[in-house]
């Protein structure tokens, strides 16, 4: 099985072998590229699923649970009960049966319901806040499915500790209403347990707890109840005794991470966990692609299935189990299922591809590597080479600069990070945003007038005459430049100088009457300049095309973007 990328350049391995599609993928899906399975991972998932294709969803789910579950590999709380049977009365079952009958009709009010064992679930109808004993749940619960299961006294033995199991469920689930979600990339971006990425941390409403992996969140809740006065733990940390006590494969792997090197913990902190388990109308559902878009698949009301999927969610991000769960999202409904961009996204992807191809040897559809991610390369008019990689923000891309392509393999250690803030609207498709980056970087000698960080770099380059002839071998001068590069300090000096000049002019001038100046919105002026710059770059790029046919194709592809940046189609048609 092979999946081609969206633009058609790569005929296998989906986005991973294409510079264009891998650069825009996060903006379209909300998924980091490392979370999107490659061809070999999809083959592994399909090998697991193929024997059940053609069966009902319930049959397939139960088959999956039976084939993939070994009780001893699960956390202790998830395992079947052993020994003496827990007391679970018909009265308690009837309370849950009554709840199951109320849920479809709306507000269930304030309730206190027993759980198998000695714990209680408290539900506050207003706002849907839930507690198990004194522990406030961090996420939703599929109350209808739980109520159906617990309404029968004979069913409780499948889970050894319902209190801890439901706490685990709340830690790894998100509320979701698929029919009401217009932008899935935004939904995933805001519901993912994020790794540390600067542009996500700066977003409004950011909570550091969103960085904590669901498993460590669960271990933290257990520890809070045992040791209520404990010191706050780091984001990648947990009580080792509790982790080892819960055991299973998940516990073994997290114990190695928590007790291991700082580098190992740091690596986990920079990885994301994408939600695949969601609550839809109080039902337990699995998110999976269907006809090119995420859909919610109601799961069979059976904890054998629930505990397998929760344990996979609890696994470290790079583990086999975590990858299998991601594979379910991409392969559950079909071996060849693929995320399909909408019309505007598809046009922007094609536009980006056409732009890259028009740059010929100055760019490439074959991806490079930067910070472990696929990168889009561009050779600038200044002679510099830039690599563009996606971030957690759909409107923000990372840019690394190097003086020559021969240094691409060393870009992580020796590349210069260039901060470029896009003023593009959130409604602008990802491909269009990347094009604005690509063209601005290609024409860096022009765009330096609007992008201070590029201007600062090019000013520093002037300190090294004939630098383009000194880029081979070991260009120590470049390392020296990187050390000197400090755009914030340079910008502050510039502002200070400009202020002093203004004061001097003010002292020298004599005004017979007070002059009132109109207020100027600096950010609006910057945005205006940026939009003008992008339009000029597009026109220059058009004029460089070799013949009328290529220019006409470029006009068709770029027309919408040109207008979005304030251009007039007539200007584009007249340009030659």
N, C-alpha and C positions, 0 to 999 in steps of 0.2 A: 504494500500500500504506500502510495506517495501522494503528498499534497503539494500543489504548486502554490507559490506566493500570490499575493493579490495583484501585483503588476504583471505577472507572467514571466519574469526573468528567471526565477528558480523553479524548475519543474519537479523538485523533490525537497523534502525537509522543511516544507512550509516557508516561514519567514526567515529562517536562520541562515540561509545562504544568499540573502538579498539585502544589500545596503539600504535600499529605499524602504522596503516593507519592514525590516527590523527597526529602522529609525522611527517610523510612525506607529508601530504596533501598540506601544503603550498608550499613546494618545487616543487610539481607536478602541482598545479593549479595556484599558485600565490595569492590565496585567504586565508586570515586568517580564522581559523576554526570557529570563532564566526560568520563569514559572510556566511558560508555554512549552509543551512537550516537543522534543524533536522527533525525527522519524523513528529512531530505534525505541524510544520510550512509548510512542504510540503503538508500535508493533507488539511490545510487551503487554500493554493493556488489552489490545485486541485479541491476543492469544488467550488471555484470561476470560474475555467476554464472549468469544465466538461460539463456544459450545452452547450458550444459552440464547443466542439470537433466534428469533422466531417464537420464543415462549412468551407468556404474559409477563408484564412488569413484576408482578408478585413472585412468579416462579423464578425469574432471573435473579431477583434480589435475594431470595432464600438460597438459591444455588450458590450465589456469590458468598453469602455468609457461611454456608456449610463448607465450601472449598477453601476459604481463606482464613477461617478462624481456628486457632488452637487456644483453648481456654487459658493455658498457662502463659501464653504470650500477651494476654491482656493485662491491664492494671488490675490489682487485686479487687478493687471495688466493682469492676465490670464482670467478674467471673460468676459462674453459677454457684448457688448456695450449696454448701456441703454440710453433712451432719444433720443436726436437729433442725426441723422445719421452723421458720419464723412464724410467729402468731400473726394471722391476718384474718380478721373476723368478717363475717357476712355484713355486719353493720358498716364497717369501714369500706367494704366494696360497694355497698349501696350509696354511700356518700359520693364516691367517685362516679357511679352510674348516674346519679342525679346531676352532677356537674356536666357530664357528657350530654345530657338532654338539654341543658340550659345554654351551652356555648353557642350553638348555631343561631340563637335568637338575640345575641348581643351582650350587653352588660351583665356580668354574673354577680356583681356586688362584692361585698367583703366576705371572704371565706377563710376558714381555718380547717385544713384537711390533713388527716393522718397519713403518714407514709409507712411502708413496711419497716418494722423496727420500732424506734421510739421518737422519731422526728416528726415535725409538722411543717406543711407548706401553708404559708399565709399569703393570701391574695388581697390586695387593696384595689377594689374595682376602679376607683378614679385614678387614672394614670397607669394602671396595670402593674404597679410595683409589687414585686414578690420577694418573700423571705423564706428560707428554710431554717427553722429555729431563729437564731439571731443574725443569720448571714443574709445580707441583701444580694440577690442574684445580679450578675453583671450583664446578662443577656436574656432573651426570651426563652420560653419553653413551649413546646407543642402540646398545649394542655388537653386538646381533644383526644389526641392519640394516647397520651398518658392516662387520661381518664378511662378510655375504652379498655386499655390493658389492665389497669388496676381494679376495674369493676368485677373482675373474676378472681376469687380467692386462690385458685389453683395456679395462677400465673406468676406469682411474685418470686418463685424460686430461681427464675432465670437470671436475676441480678442479686449479688450478695449484699450490696450496700446501696440501697436506693437513694439515700440522702447524698452520698458522694457522687453517685452516678448522675443524678439530676443537676448537681452543682457543675459537674463536668459538661453536661449538655448545655447549660446556660453559658458556659465560658467559650464555647466554640460555634455558637449559632448567631445568626443575624435575622432581624425582621425584614421581610421582603414582600412586595406586591408586584410581580412581574408585569402585569398589564398596565400598571401606572408608571413604570420606569421608562422614560424616553431616552435617557443617556446612560447606557450601562457602564461606560468607562468611568463616568463620575461616580456611579453607585459603587463600583468596585474600589475606586480610589479612596472613597470616604468610609468604606466598611472593612477594608483590609487591615489586618494587624501589621502595621507598617514597620519596615526597617528604617534605620536612621538615614534620612535624606534631607538635606538642608531646606529645600524648597517646600517640602511637606511640613516640616517642623514650624516654618514661618506662617503657615496658613492660619486663618482665623479659627478659633475654637480648638486648636490643637491641644491634646491631652497626652502627656508622656506615657500614661498607662496604655495608650494605643500601641505602643512599641512592645509591650510585654506579650510573649507568645501565650496562646490559650492554655497550654499545659502548665506553664509556670504561674499563670493567673490562678489556675485551679489549686496547685500546690500552695500558693500564697493564701487562698481562702481557708484551706485546711489548717495551715499554720496559724493564721489569725485567731481561729477559734481555740486552738490549744494554748497559744501564747499571745494573749491579747495586747500585751505591753511590749512586744518585740520591736526591735529597731527595724526601720524600713530597709528593705533589701534593694540591691541594684536590679536593673531591669532584666539582666540575664543571670539570675541566681534563684535558688530555692533551698528549702530545708532538705539536706541530703538524706537524713534519716527517714523523712516522710517519702521522698522519692524512692529510696531503696525498699521501704516497706510496701509501697504500692507495686513495685516490681514490674514484671512484664518486659517485653522488648523496648517499649517506650521508656520505661524507667531506667533500664540499663543505658540507653543512649543518652538520656538527659543527665544521668549521674556522671557519665564520662565528660560531658560538656561542662557541667557545674563545677566539678572537682578538677577540671583540666586547666590548660593554660589560658592566660588572658586573651591571647590571639584567637583561640577557639570561641570564647564567649563573644568577642568583638565581631567575629564573622557572623555569628547567629544574629547579633543585634542589627546587622546591615541587611538581613534577609527579610522577606515579607511572607506572610501567610494569607493566602487568598481565601475568602469564605466560600465554601461550596455547600454547606449545610445551612438551611434557612427555615424559618417558620413562616408559613403562608396560611392565613386564616386558621391559626391554631393547629396546623398540620405540620408534621415533620417531612421536609422535602429536600431533595438533592437537586442542585443546579446543574444543568447539562445543556449543551448546544442542541438545538433542534431547528432545522431549516435556517441555519446561519446565525441564530440569536439565542442567548441564554433563556432557558425555560425551567420551570420548577416541576420536578417529578415527585408526586406524593409517594412516600415510602410505605411499604407494608407495615401494619401495626404489629411489630414484633421486635423486641429488644435485641434479638440475635443480630438483626441487620443494623440497628442503631449503634450497638456497642462497637461493631467492627468499624463503622464509618467515623465514629467519634475517636476511637483509638488511632485511626489513620490521621485524623486532624491533629491529634496530640503529638504526632511524631515530628522530629526536627525537620526543617524545611527541605534539606537535601536527602532525606532518607528514602529508601525504597517505597515505604508505605505512603509517604507524602506525595511521591511522584505517581503512584498508582491512583490515588484520589484525584489528582489533577487529570490523569488519563481518563477517569470516568467522566469528567466534565466534557472532554473533547471527543470521546468515543462511545458514550453510552448508546446513543440513538443510531449511530452509523459509523462504520469503519472510516468513511471518507468525509465525515462532517467537518466543516470549516466555518470559522467566524466570517460572516459576510459584511463588509462595510456598507453603509448606506450610499445613496447616489452621490451626495456631495463629497463624502469621504473617498469614494472610488475615483471621482474626477480629480480630487486633489492628489491622490496617489499617482495617477497617470500623469498629471501635470509635473509632479516632482520627478518622475522617471524621465519625462521628455526633457526637463531642464538639465538633469544630470547627463543625459546623452548628448545634449547640445553643447555641453562643456568639453566633450571629447576626452582628451588625455588629462584634462585638469580635474576630473572627477571620475568616479567609477561606480558601477552597480555591484561590484564585488566588495563586500564589507571588509574593513580593517578592524582592529581590536584596540579598545581604550577602556581602562578600568574594568576589564573583564566583559565588556559589552561590545556588540557590533557597532561600528562607527562608520559614518559617511565622510569620505575624504574630499577635500577641495584645495586645489592649488590656487593661491591668490595672485593678483597682479603684482603685489609687492615682492613676490618670490617665496613668501611664507606658505607653509602647509598647515591646514586646520582639520581637526577631526571633530565631528558633531555626534553626540550621543544623547539619548533621551533621559529625562528625569521623571520624578513622580508627578510633576506638574505638566499638564498637556501643553501649556504655553511657554515652557522653559526648557532649553536644551543646554547641555554642557558643551563647552568648546575648549579643546586643547590645541595649543600652537607649538609647532616645531619648525626649525629653519630648513629642513630637507626631508624628503620622503624616506631616505635611508635610516632615519631615526624613529620611524614608526614603531618598530619593535621595542624601543626604549621609552615610548611616550608616557607610560605610567610613572616612570622614575624621573624623566627629564623634560616632559612636556609642560608647557606653561598654561595654567588655567586662565581662561579669559571669560569674565562675567559679562554676559549680554542679556539684558532684560527686554523681553518682547512686550510691546504694547498692544499686541493683537487681541481682538475680542475673543472671549471664551467660545463663541459660536463659530469661529474660524476653524475649518478642518485642519487636522494635524499636518497634512501634506503642504498646505499653503503656508503654515507657520515655518516649516522646515525650509521651504523655498526662500522665504524672506531672510532666514539665516544664511542659506547657501549663497544667495546673490550678494548679500551684504559682505560676506567674507571673501567671496571671489573678487569683488571690487573694493577691497579694504583701503586702497589709497584714496578712494572717494568717501566711503562710509566712515572713515576715521573722523571726519568733521562732525558726525552725529553720534558716534559711539566712542566715548572717551577712553574706554579700556583698550580699544584697538589703536586709537591715536597715541596713547601713552607707549604702547609697544613699538610702534613705528618710529616715534621720537627716540626711544632708546636704541633702536637699530642704527640710527644715524651716528651713534658713537663708535660704531664698528665698521669703518670703511671697507668696501669689498667683502662684506660678510658672506655673500653668496658664493664666493670662491674659497671660503674657509669652513665649509659645512661638512666636509668628509673627514673620516677618521674619528678624531676625538675633539670636537669643537669646544674647548674649555671656555672660550669667550661666551658661548651660549649659556653655560651654567652660571657664569658671572652675571649675564643679563637677567636671568631668572631671579637671582638673588636681589638684584637692584629693582626689579619690577614691583612697584607698590602704587597702584592707581589711586587708592584712597588717600594716601599721603600727598601724592601729586595733585589730586583734585582739591584737597584742602589748601595746598600752597597756591594753587591757581585762584581759588575763591578769595583767599587772603590778599593776594596781589591785586585782584580786580577791585576789591573793596578799598584798598589803599589808593589806587588810581582814581576811584570815584571820589574819595574824600579830598584828594588834591585838586581835582577839577572843581569840586564844590567850593573850595576855598578861593580858587582863582577867579571864579565867576562872580559878577555882581548883578543881582536881579533887582530891577526897579519895582517889580511886582511879583507876587507869589505865582509860581507856575504849577498847575495841577496836572500830574501825569496820570494817564489811565492805568488801572491795575492790570498786571500781566500774569496770567496763569502759566508758570514756568513749565509744568508738566504738559499742559496743552501745547505749548510751543515746541517742546521736545517731540511730542507725538506727531505734530504737524511736520516737523523736519524729517522724522523717520519715514513717514508715509511718502513724502516727496522724494526721499532718497531711494526707497524701494521702487517707486514709479520710474525714476531715472535709470535705475539699474535694469529694469525690465525693458525699457526702450533701447538701451545700449545693447543688451543681449539680443534683442530682435534684429537690430541693424547689423550685428556681426554674423548672422546666419547667411549661408552661401548662396541661396537661391530663393525664388518666389514661393516655391512649393513648401520648403522648410519654414519660411516665414509665416505662411498662411496656417500651417499646422500649429506653429507656436502661438499665433494669435488666437486660434480656437481654444487651445489649452489654457492660455493665460488670461483670457479676456475677463472672466469672472473675478479672478484675484486682482487684476489691475483696477477694476471698478471698486472692489472692496477697499483698496488702498487710496481711494479718492480720485482715480483716473477717469478719463472720458474715453469711451470706445473709439470716438472719432480720432483722437490723438494716436491711438494704437494703429488704426487703419491707415493714417497718413504717414506714419513713420517708415522711413526707408534708409 
